[in-house]
Amino acid sequence: MKRFGFFFVLLLSVVLLSMESFGRVVAQVPPPPTPTPDPHTYSDAAMNFTAPADAVLVNRQEIPLSQLGDDLQPVALWILYQGKENARTITLSMEAYNAEPSQWEGQFESQTHGAQEGTLIRNKTPMTLLNGMPATFVEVAYGSGFDAKKEYAVVWADGQRGIVLAETTRMGDGSAEEARAVLKQATAVRYPLYQP
């Protein structure tokens, strides 16, 4: 019996020492690297957008809600058909906006008219994002001659921000149907109040 007790204590000691050594070895293994975000996707607390596979990410930044101002700020920019004559941009912009979400489109329209002379806004069509979030599809034309541009924008508000997801192209290079296809991979919800 004494012999069994001795071997049991010896075995227990070896196991404990092995576990301690194993713990030190595991602690020395560096954590895996943080994966690089998908360059086609922008996600935050209240929205998600995935650009088409052939879009090239030019810029992406996360702006905390507390740092958004009263003017639209770009948070992501992609280029479609980069280097070609019919190149287009996809821009995701946001601003602080906590008024009634149904009034956001009107504010967007007012700001757009004030930003550029000769702006024409038409074909404002109510729609929903992929998950049913109410939005408005808007066509904006501005500039003249060779500088004339057409912007197709999906606008919505999430209770804390006004958001514009837009495709911009030279006048005559795109259509509303093409823009809807490019901008369709968007979902949104009310901005969670517990988020910064």
N, C-alpha and C positions, 0 to 999 in steps of 0.2 A: 504494500500500500504506500509506504514511504517512497519507494522507487517510482510509482505512478505519479505521486504528488510532485516529485522532483522533475520528472520529464514534462509534466503539465506546466509547471512554472517556467521551465526552460523554453518550451514551445511558445508559451504566451509572450515571453520576453522577446523572442525572435520575431514573432508576428508584430508586436508593437514597434520594435526598432525598424522593421521593414516598412510599416505604414508611415512612420515619421520620415524616413528617407524618401519614400514615394511622394509624400506631401511636398517635400522640398523640391523634388524633381519636377513635379507638376507645376509648382509655383514659378519655376524658372522658364517654363515654356511661354514664349510671348503670345499675346492674344492675336487672333487673326486680324489682318488689316480690314479697315472699314471699306466695304465695297464702294466703288465709284458710282455715283448716281447715274441712272439711265439718262443720256443726253437728250432723249426724246420726251421725257416726262417731267412735268412740274407738279409737285404735290405739296400741300400744306394742310393746316388744320381743317379747312372747309372746302377745299377744291382739289381737283385732279384733272390735268390735261395731258394728253399724249399726242405729240406732233407726228405727222406721217414719217414713215421709215426713211424717206429720202431727204428729210429736212436736216439741216446742219445747225447745231446750236452755236450761237455767236456769243450770247451772254445770258447768265442766270444769276439771280441774287435773291436772298430771302430778306424781306424788309419786315421787321416786327410791326405789329399793329400800332404800337405806340409811336412809331416813327413815320407812319404814313401821314401825308399832309392833305390839303384840300385840292391838290392838282394830281392828275394821273401820273404815276411813276411806273416806268417799265420794269418788270421783274424777270422777264424772259424774252429772248428774241431768237428766232430761227430764220434761216433762209432756205427757200425752195428753189431748185434749178440754179444753184449758185454758179456764177460765171457765164450764164446764158442771157440772151436779150430779154427773155420773158421771166427773169428772176422775180421772186416775190418774197415778202417778209411776213412772218407770223409774229405778232407782238402780243404779249400778255401784260396788261397794265392794271394798276390798282390805285385807289385813293381811299382815305378815311371817309366813311359815309354811314351814318347811323339813323338817317331818316327812313321813312316808309320805303321799303324796297320797290314798290310799284312806281315810285316817283323818280327812281334813278335814271331811267332812260331819258326823261325830260332834262335832267341836270346834265347828263352826258351831251345831249344835243345842244344845250345852251353853251357849254364849254367849248364844244367843237366849232360852233359858229364864231365864238369869240377868239379862237386860236388862229384861224386862217381866213383871209378875205376870200370871198367868192365860193364859200363852201355850200354845197347843196346836199341836203339830207333827204332821202326818200325811201319808200318801200319799207317802212317800219312794220315788221311782222311779228306778232307774238309767237313764241315757240317754247319748247322745254328742252333742257339738257338731257343727256342720256338717262339720268336717274329721275327725271320729272321736275327738276328745279325750274321755275318760271324764268324766262329770259326773253329778250327781243333781238331779232335779226334786223340790222340796219345797214343800208347802203349809203356811203358817203363819197361824194366826188369833190375834188378840190384841185387848184392849180389851173394852168392853161397851157395850150400849145404842147410842146414836147415834155413839159413838166407836169402835165395833167395826170392825176392819180385817182385810183378807185380803191376805196376801202370797204370791205365787207366785215361787219363787226357783230359779235354776239355780246350783248351787255346784260348784266344782272347785278343784283346787290344781295349780300348775305347777312344783312343786319348790322354789320360793322364796317363793311367795305363796299365800294362800287368797283365793279370789275369789267374790263373790256378785253375781249379776245378777238383780235382782228387780223385779217389777211389784207395786205396792201400790194397793189400791182399797178403797172402802167395802164392808163385808160385803154380799154379794148383788148387787153391781154387775158382777162379772166371773166368769169361769170358767177352769178349768185350760186348756181348749182355746184360749181367747182369749189367755191369758198365754203359752202355748207359741208361738203365732203372733207375738206382739209380741217375744218374747225369742229367736227362732230364728236371727237373723242374727249368730251368734257363732262364732268360731273361736279356737283356742288351741293352743299347743305348750308343751313344757317351757321354762322361762325360761332363756335363754342365759346361761351362767356368766360370759361375758366382759362382760356388760352391767353398768352401775353399779346 
